[in-house]
Amino acid sequence: MKINIKEKKQDKWLLWTVVFLVALGLPMLLIASSPEVGYSYFLRQAAKLVPGVLILLFMSYFNYRHLQKLAWFLMGTSFLLLLYTKLGEILDGFPLDQSHFKLPILPDSQ
């Protein structure tokens, strides 16, 4: 399965920018991970890379103009989901566990 960028008139700069950022970011995350915490951040990001590449390949062959018929439905659904998360957060009825936002505190190595 070869992606023909010239024939499909895809944006080369955007594709290579994303490839560059991923190729630069994953090793930086691996280097920044410490053995005490483990490599969980790196492994989670690497695991998300696989579906991301599959979606990229699928969308490179998908004619997105077919989604124009669903534009209002998709926009309305996105807006309602955003409103649901914000209202739930404001009213404190949304069970948002914020423990994944906190970085673990490492003991001093002295």
C-alpha positions in Angstrom: 0.0 0.0 0.0 1.9 3.0 -1.3 0.6 6.6 -0.7 1.0 8.6 -3.8 1.3 12.1 -2.6 1.8 13.7 -6.0 -1.3 12.1 -7.5 -3.6 12.7 -4.6 -2.3 16.3 -4.1 -1.8 15.8 -0.4 0.1 18.3 1.8 3.7 17.1 1.9 4.7 19.7 4.5 2.0 18.7 6.9 2.8 15.0 6.5 6.5 15.4 7.1 6.0 17.8 10.0 3.9 15.2 11.7 6.4 12.5 11.0 9.2 14.7 12.3 7.4 15.6 15.5 6.5 12.0 16.3 10.0 10.8 15.5 11.4 13.5 17.8 8.8 13.3 20.5 8.7 9.6 21.3 12.5 9.3 21.9 12.3 12.5 24.1 9.5 10.9 26.1 11.6 7.7 26.5 14.6 9.7 27.7 12.5 11.7 30.1 10.9 8.7 31.7 12.7 7.4 34.7 13.1 3.8 35.8 11.4 4.5 39.2 8.2 5.6 37.5 8.5 3.2 34.7 8.0 3.7 31.0 4.3 3.9 31.2 4.0 7.4 29.6 6.2 6.2 26.7 4.3 2.9 26.3 0.9 4.7 26.3 2.1 7.2 23.6 3.6 4.4 21.6 0.4 2.4 21.8 -1.6 5.4 20.6 0.8 5.8 17.7 -0.4 2.5 16.1 -4.1 3.5 15.7 -3.0 7.0 14.8 -1.0 5.7 11.8 -3.9 3.4 10.8 -6.3 6.4 10.9 -3.8 8.4 8.9 -3.6 5.7 6.2 -7.3 5.3 6.1 -8.0 9.0 5.9 -5.4 9.5 3.1 -7.5 7.3 0.9 -10.9 8.5 2.2 -12.6 11.3 0.2 -13.6 13.6 3.1 -16.0 15.5 0.8 -18.5 12.7 1.5 -18.7 14.0 5.1 -20.2 17.3 3.8 -23.7 15.8 3.9 -23.2 15.0 7.6 -21.5 18.4 8.5 -24.4 19.8 10.6 -25.0 16.6 12.4 -21.3 16.2 13.3 -21.0 19.8 14.3 -24.1 19.6 16.5 -23.0 16.4 18.1 -19.5 17.8 18.8 -21.1 20.9 20.4 -23.5 18.9 22.6 -20.6 16.6 23.8 -18.5 19.7 24.6 -21.4 21.3 26.4 -22.1 18.1 28.3 -18.5 17.9 29.7 -18.4 21.6 30.6 -21.9 21.7 32.3 -21.2 18.5 34.1 -17.9 19.8 35.4 -19.5 23.1 36.5 -22.4 21.4 38.2 -20.0 18.8 39.8 -22.2 16.0 38.5 -19.6 14.7 36.0 -17.3 12.1 37.5 -14.1 13.5 36.3 -11.2 11.7 38.0 -8.3 14.2 37.9 -5.7 11.8 39.3 -4.3 11.3 35.8 -3.4 15.0 35.6 -1.1 14.8 38.5 2.5 13.8 38.1 3.9 11.3 40.6 6.3 12.8 43.1 9.5 11.0 43.2 11.5 10.6 46.4 14.8 12.4 46.6 17.7 10.2 45.6 20.4 11.1 48.2 
